[in-house]
């Protein structure tokens, strides 16, 4: 009964239009009003403890490092380097968008931030080159979905905290799935570009040629400070020099130094705006606090165990359960923000699959990949909303191309689900 009240009321409040944080808080309050439990003291304590974590402190610093990269001119140099790699291939600018998103994902850890940064530069450029606004937006939004998968990842941080799983191993586990998903996007973007005959016009081609003429080595040298960020972050973590949280702080200091003293495109007068934008990007931490309180009530009332036992009573076939989990997560990703979904569902799903021998690291990859895909699926589809805001078009108009990208992303998801080595090879190796 308590589980029905908690989960049922949450969906009712969400469908009534309440923000997810408010809906979670109201569900907790309704539980206290009906059943007493530990009283409001338990809710308040869980809320305060929700973000009282040294590991979660990495999130605002990764958001800050991303904002510093955008304002410091690092992202444009990263894009120029990718253009030198791709050159005049069919769908070249779409491929550059996806590859640049892969690199930026290894800096910011956030899907919407990746779309805002790379899409903010590439969508207008693709449109000027003759690409349709709809395809340019869909490509940028899909590229942004790599943000939560390629390390460092905010969703992996949340999963690690929620399930007490090694964040360092989770980061490693996301490398191969993220690269495979990026390659899949490049394949479909190339096919679409050939079919739609997207060829840059003469004016844009002249601008691109000026970048190519500088040479690969020159553009690499210009972008080296951006390319070093993932190496510093991941190298520092896996060499034991610093933790993921300390890595985020180092990345922020590094981005500040590079923007102000190397590229010299970031000034002291820019810093207040950078810090404000980063703080706004961290507003979802309130959702995490309410999600933690909600998840604690589910655990205390035995809802997590009941759900696990109920599923296992239906079937103990690991492969059937995994496909059921994928379907559930894809639906949840369509209607709920990824952060609270990760906090709430991770302990429940782990209690279901652990008795079947599924590694917690692999489950983390499955959850994050599903919820990343949810970032480009309506009605929530936050990456599409960010992209559409840049291109000033309606979300519905992007679906023709977004769905084609989605099919290839689902193929990679299925591979990661049923071939554990894709997720576990690097964590087991190191």
N, C-alpha and C positions, 0 to 999 in steps of 0.2 A: 504493500500500500504506500509506504513512504517513498519507494522508488518511483511509483506511478505519479505521485504528487510532484516530486522534484523534477523528473524528466518531462512529464506532461505539461506542467505549468511553464517550464522553460520554453517549450515549443509554442504554447499559447501566447506567451508574452512576446516572443519573437515575431509571430505571425500578426500580432496586433500592432506591430511597428515599433516596439520599444528597442532602443539600442541594446546590443548584446550584453554590455556590462550591466545595464539597468535590469535587463531580463534575468540575468544570473542572480543579481542581488535580491530582486523581488521573489524569485523562486526560493532562495535561502530563507528569506523572512517569512514566506508563506509556510514553509516547513516548520519553522520555530513556532509560529502562531498555532499550527494544527497539532504538533506533536511535542512541543517543548524542547526535547533533546537537551543539548547543553546550553540552551538559551542564546540570547544575542551575544553574550560574551564569547562563545565559541566562534560565531560568525566573524566578529570583529577581530579576534585573535588570528583566525585563519586568513582573513583579509590582509592584516598587517604582515603576517609571515609569508604571504604569497610571493612577495618580491624581496623578502629579506634573505637574499641568497648572493653569495660572492660570485657564483657562476653567472647568474642573471645580470650582474653588473656589466657584463660584456656587451649586452644589447645596446645601451645608450652610447657606448664608446664606438661600437661598429657603425651605428647610425651617424655619429659625429664624423668618423673617418670618411664615410661615404660623402657627406655634405662637403667636407674639406676637399675631397678629390674633385667634386663637381666645380666648386668655386675656384679651386687652385689651378685649373687648366689641364689637369692630368687626364681627364676623360677624353678631351679632344685629341691629345697626342696618342692616346691608346687607340682611338678610332683611326687616326692617320696610319699608324703601324699596321693595323688590320687591313686597311685599304691597300697598302703595299704588298701584303701577302696575297690578297684576292685578285687585285687588278681588274682586268676586263672580262672576267668570267660571267656567263649568263646569270642574271640575278645577283650581280656582284654586291650591290649596296644592301640587299636583303641578307646576304651571307655575312657581310661586314657587321650588320646589326646584331646578328646572332653570335658571331665570334666575340665581338666587343662585349656583349652581354655576359658571355662565359667568363671573360677576364674580369669584368666589373663585379660579377657574382662572387668572385674569389677575393673581393675587397670589401663589399658592403654586407653580404649575407641576407639582403632583403629584396624580395621581388618587386614591390612598388618602387623602391629607390632605384633599382636597375632600369625599370621602364622610364622613370622620370629623367634619369641621367642620360642613358644611351638613346632612348626614344626621343627625348627633347632635342637632341642634335640630329638624329638620323631620320626621323619621320619627315620633318620639313625638307630635308635634303633629298629623300627618296621621292617625295611629291614633286619637287622642282625637276627631278630627273625624268619624270614621266610615269612613275609608279602610281597606282591608285592609292588614295588615302586609306581605303579599306584594307588593302593588303599591307601597306606600310605599318598601319596600326596593329594589325594582327601579328605581324612578324615581330614587332617590338614587344608586344604583350607576351607572346610565346617565349621570346628570349628572356624576358623578365622572370618567367617561371623557373629558370635555372638558378635564380638567386637563392631560394631556400634549399637547393639540392647540392650545388657545388660549395665546398667549404670555403670560409667559415659560414655557418648557417644559423640564423636565429631560431628556426624551428627545431633544428637538431639540439640546440641549447635547451629549449623548452622540453623536448622529449627526454633529454638526459636528466634534467632536474626532476621531471614527473615520475620517471621510472628508475632513478638512481643508476643510470647507465653511463659509461665512460664517454664524455663529450669528445675527447680526442679520437677515440675509435670511431665514433659516429661521423666525425668530420672526414676521416679516411674513407669510410664506407660510401660516402656520397660522391667520391671522385669519379669512379668508373661509370656509375649510372648517369651522372651529370654530363660526362663527355658523350656517352652514347645517345643521350637525349638531344644534346646539341647537334651531333652528327645527323640524327634523324630529322631535325628541323631544317638543317642545311639541304638535305636531299629533297624534301618536299618544297622548300622555298625555291630551289633551282627549277624543279618541275613546273611550279606555278609561273615563275618568271618566263620560262620558255614558252609556255602555253599562252600567256597573256602578252607576250612579246614586249616585255619591259626593257627598253634600251635607252640609256641616258641621252638626253638631247645634247646639241653641240656645246651650249654654254656650260652645262654641268660637266660634260666630258672634258672640256678645257680645264676646269677647276681640278678635276680628278687627275688629269695628266700632270698638272703642276705638282701634285703630291707624289705621283709615281716617279717623276723625274728627279726628285730629291734622293731617290734610292732607298732600298730596304734598310741598309745599314744606318743611314742618316735618321730615318724614322724610328728605327729600333733604338738608336742612341737617345732620341728625344723622349721615347716612351719608357726607357729603362727604369726610371724611378717609379712608374706605375707597375711595371712588370715585376719589380722586386717585392712589392707588397705581399702577394701570396706566399712568396718564398720565405720572407721574414716571419710572417704569421705562422704558417704551418711548420716551417723549419724550426722556429723557436719552440713551438709546442712539442713536436716529436723528438727534439733533441733534449727536452727536459729543462730548457733554459727558463721558460715561463709557462704559466697556465693559459687557458683560453681567454680569461678575463684580462690578464696582464698583456696578452697578445693584442687584444682590442685597444688597450691603452697605448701600447707601442705603435700600433697602426695609426692612431689619431695624432700622436706626436710627430710621427714620420710624415703624415700627410700635411700637417701644419708647416713643418720645416720645408718640405718640397714646394708647397704652394707659395710660401713667403720668400724663401731665400734662393731657390733654384730656378723655378719658373717665374717667380716674381709677379704672379697674377693675383695674389691674395694679399690684402693689406689689413692693417689693424682695424680700419673702419668697416671692413667686411665681416669681421668676426662676430659682432652681436647678431647680425642676421643669420650667420651660419649656425650659431648656437641655438637661436630661437627655432630655426627649421628642424634641427636635430631633436630638440626637445618636443616639438610637435609630433615628430615621427615616432617618439617613444610614448605617445599618449595611450597606446594599446596596453601598456603595463598595468593600467587600472583594470583592464579586462582580465589580465593574468591573475591579479589579486582575487577578483570575484570568482574566477574559474577554479582557483586553488581551494577557496572556501566551499564551492559547489562539489568539487571532486572529493574533498574530505568528508562531506556529509554522505556522499554515495558510498564511500568506503566504510564509514562508521555504521551505516545501516545495512551493510552486507549486500548492497545492490550489485557491486562489482562481482562478488563471488556468485551471486544468484544468476546474473547474466551469463557468466562463464559456464556455470553448471548447466544452465538451460541450453546453451549452444552445444555443449559437449554431449548432452543427452540426445540431441537430434542426430549428430554424426560426429565421429572421431576421425573422419577422413581429412587429413591435413590439407589436401589440395582443394577440397570442396570448401573448407572453412576459409582458406586464403582467398578464394574467389568471392566468397560472401563478404569478407572484410573489405576487399577492393570495391565492391559494389556499394557497400555502406559508406565508405570514405569518399567515394566519388559523389554520392548524393549529398553527404554532409558538406563537402567542399563547395557545392553549388549554393548552399543556403547559409553557411556559417563561416565566420572569419577563421583563418587557419590557426591563430594563436590559441584561442579558447578550445577549439576542437582538439588540438594536440594535448593540452593539459588535461582535458576531461576524458578523452577516449583512450589515451595511451595506456594507463593502468588497467583499464577494462580489457582492452584487446590483448595486452601482454598476459593477463591471467588466463585468457582463452588459449593462446597458442603455445605458451611455454610448456604445458604438459605434453604437447605434441612434438616437442623437440625443435621448434622454431627459435633461432637465435634472437635475442632482444635487439641486437645490432641490425639484423636484417629487417625485423619488424619496424624499427625506426625509419629505415630507408623506404619501406613500403608506405608507411603513414605519410612521410614528408613528400614523397613523389605524388601520391594521390592528392594531397592538399595543395601542392604546387600546381597540379593540373586544374584544381578547382579555382585557381586564380584567373583562369581564362575561360571559365564556364559561367554563363549567367545563371541565376539573377545577380549573384554577388560579383564574381569576376572582377576583382579589384584591379588587376593589371589592365584589363580591357577598359575599365573606367578611366584609369590614369592615361592610357594611350589615346582614348577618345577625347579626353579633355585637351590633349596636346593638338590633335588633328581637327578638333571641332566638328566631329561627326557623331551620328547616333550609334550606340553600341550594336544594335541589331544589324546594321549594314556590314559589320566586320565578320559576321558569323560564317559566311560563305568560305572565307579563307581560314578563319580560326578553327573550324571543324576539320578541315583537311590537315592542318598541323596537329590537331588533337588526336587524330587517328594514329599517326606515327608515334606520338608520345605514349599512347596507350600500348602500342606494341612493345616499347621499351619497358613500360611498367610491368607487363606480363612476363617479360624475360627476367626482370629483377625479382619478381615474385617467385618464379619457379626454378630459377637458376641461382641458388644462394651464393655461389662463388663470385657473381658480379658485385655483390655487396661486401662479401667477407674476405675476398682475396687479399686486399691491401691490409685490413686490420690484422688478419692472421699472419701475414708476411712480416709485419713490423711489430 
